[in-house]
Structures are given as structure tokens and as C-alpha cells.
Amino acid sequence: MPTGDRRAYAGLPSTAMGFAVLSFILSKLLWGVVAPGNALVLTVAMGALLLRTRRWQRAGKRMVTLAAVLLLLVTYTGLGALVALPLENRFPKAEPEGRIDGIIMLGGALNPPITADRGDPSLNDAAERILGFADLVRRHPQAKAVFTGGSGRLLGQEYKEDVTARAALAQAGIPDDRVIYEAQSRNTWENAVFSKDMVKPAPGERWVLVTSAMHMPRSVGIFRAVGWEVIPYPVDYRTRTGAKPYLRFEFGQNLVILDDAVREWIGLTAYWLMGRTESLFPAP
């Protein structure tokens, strides 16, 4: 673990660092299996293998049938949107009023390996985080600006998000010295812990948190748990308002929404069980 990580964990029990590493590794390995898209592929593959046996042929047929039904639901219904709606509607978007002391954006909107290969900042489906953050930074020139995000990859920790963030924000007109960059965190918990250790927000300061609407409940819960009250500024919406599922007959797009929503529900549950949020579904 880099030196900066050890400093942030210094005040915690001696086992905290090891637990952080273990929970990070386990989360990546388990997600590789339970992610809806991966789970569908594994179900089809296992079913196909069982079909070739005599003893388990019936089980194989059931698995292939189940996978087919789920594929149809994902492709031709608003299943992903329905799972995502409660997350995105939890913290309504509102323009922050009054004094703003700081603005913090969570990583996760960037593609560092592609940036490194191509020499041009590469953003993913959550690019609105960059746009929203840049807009707030321009409109509140007196506020501190913080980007937090290292690498959330199990392999390839050398690809840090801050490199891409610097280049993307420069293209958006934000000078490099305008933003404080935290580049060691690997997940949302470490985003909050390491950033707080770095900027040391004073009691009573008003900080705006920029992240995807779907990710906002877990993020707010974590920041509250570390003692940092923030003003939610959700961006990157994937669903329509008024509980209307966005029906797109596109398997790939619908699966991405479902994957992201399921990840957040699992993350909320896991972080609550680990004591990293005070409530299962944080509210305004």
C-alpha cells in the first residue's frame, strides 16, 4: 500500500489496513461472478456443459432456459431502469445555495489505460461527473476543488485516474493548479477517508459532492460515516423521471444500467454490514 494510504489508516486499529486490502480484493473477485452480465454468461456456459451429461441434462435445460428468459427481460423490458430508479431518485438534484467552501468529485468516469495508450483523455458513460464538476468549479472560484480517485482495478494499479482527470479538466478550461488531486484511493470508502485526511475540512464548512446519481446514496452514507457532511450534487442520470423506465430495445445499453444498479445495491448492503454506512439506504 502506498505511503499516503498508510497515513490515512494511521488512526484505525492495526488490522484496518489488512481488512481494507482483503475487502478490496474480495469485492473485485466476487463481482466478477455476480455481475448480471457475467452471471448470465456463466449460467449459459454451465447449462451447455450439463446438457452434454446424462445425469444433469435436466438441470442444464433449466439453466439455459432461465438464462434465455433473463436475456429477453433485460433486452425488451425496463428491468435495469426499474432497479436503478430508487437509487437515482433518492437524492434530488438542486443547485447549492449560499457559501460553498469546497467541491469534491469522485473518480469512476475515466478510462486510464486507454488514455495511456492513446495519449488523449478517455471518459466512460459517467463523463457528466467531469462536466458537472468543471461547471461548479468555474461558478465557485473561491471554493476548494478536489478530485479523488486512484485505480479501482485489481490488476493494473499503475493506471491512475488523476492523469486522465487532469487532461480532461484542462480541456474543460480548468487549470491544473486549481484542483487538489488525491490519487491513491481504490473505492468509495477510500475516496472519503483519503480526501478527508488530505484537505481536513473544518467543522461548518459546506462541501458539494459530485458523483453519479445512482452512486450518490452509497457515497453520502460513506461520507457521513467518516464524519464529513456533504451537499449531494448528482449527475449522470440513466433513467427517466416520474418512475418511467427508459425502454430501449438494446441489450448492451440495458445490461450496463442493470450492472451498475445491481453493483450499487450490493455495495450498499456490503458497506452497511461492514459499518461503512450508518443506514442501509441513506436518505436526504
Sequence and secondary structure as in RCSB ss.txt:
>XXXX:A:sequence
MPTGDRRAYAGLPSTAMGFAVLSFILSKLLWGVVAPGNALVLTVAMGALLLRTRRWQRAGKRMVTLAAVLLLLVT
YTGLGALVALPLENRFPKAEPEGRIDGIIMLGGALNPPITADRGDPSLNDAAERILGFADLVRRHPQAKAVFTGG
SGRLLGQEYKEDVTARAALAQAGIPDDRVIYEAQSRNTWENAVFSKDMVKPAPGERWVLVTSAMHMPRSVGIFRA
VGWEVIPYPVDYRTRTGAKPYLRFEFGQNLVILDDAVREWIGLTAYWLMGRTESLFPAP
>XXXX:A:secstr
  HHHHHHTTTS TTHHHHHHHHHHHHHHHHHHHSHHHHHHHHHHHHHHHHTSSTTHHHHHHHHHHHHHHHHHHH
HS HHHHHHHHHHHSS      S   EEEEES SB HHHHHHHSS  B TTTHHHHHHHHHHHH TTSEEEEE  
   SS TT  HHHHHHHHHHHTT  GGGSEEE    SHHHHHHHHHHHH   TT  EEEEEEGGGHHHHHHHHHH
TT  EEEEEE   S STT       HHHHHHHHHHHHHHHHHHHHHHHTTSSSSSS   
